[in-house]
Amino acid sequence: MTYRPIRILCLAGSLRRDSWNRRLLHAAATLAPSGIMVEIFDALAALPLFDEDLEQAEPAGPAGVNALRTAIAAADGLLIATPEYNHAMPGVLKNALDWLSRESPQGEVLDGRPAAVFGASAGPWGTRLAQASLRQVLHTCGALVMPSPTLFVAHAGQRFDAQGRLADPHLEASLSRFMAGFVAWIERVAVAA
Ligand code: FNR
């Protein structure tokens, strides 16, 4: 039997250049258990707004959607870092999930896929409501969302240095536990599937 390392694909729900959530994902990638492959898919801006007419015109999906579906289908787990906009996930993320929820040449890529969510916000609540809305949609799409550990990063502006690197040892420890927990979750639900 050939051994294939566990692969985690990451999405940030923000298009902002200096996004705290993208920075969090970069930190998570460096803190993942050794031997785990972590890739950040940073092209959500290439996805058009979901439209059933577009879907019918191009059964394989627009190029950006097709690339995202292919990347997720090749991954053992999907990790999403969500900002909070008006007490919910941002539209850019919901739009991506609407595309991903549909039948495609790669299948329904969220169905049965292990997933984990976390998020960072500038305010004091650390994306609690955004994560709740994101979990609800992922469940609806059949993703197997890790129940715990959870990670809500509040006051994100105080957690990184001027270069955008994580500069909070407590958060670093929490992030390490989160990544180890996600790998354990992937192994657990993959065995159960
Ligand atoms: C926000 N922000 C915000 N923060 C929060 O804690 N709860 C909220 O409901 C909202 N709502 C909200 C709406 C809109 C339209 C914007 C632009 C922002 C602030 C948000 O947490 C902050 O902009 C983060 O920095 C966004 O994440 P990124 O882009 O840094 O990853």
Boltz pocket constraint, residues with backbone or C-beta under 6 A from the ligand:
constraints:
  - pocket:
      binder: B
      contacts: [[A, 14], [A, 15], [A, 16], [A, 18], [A, 19], [A, 20], [A, 21], [A, 22], [A, 83], [A, 84], [A, 85], [A, 86], [A, 87], [A, 88], [A, 120], [A, 121], [A, 122], [A, 123], [A, 124], [A, 125], [A, 126], [A, 127]]
      max_distance: 6.0
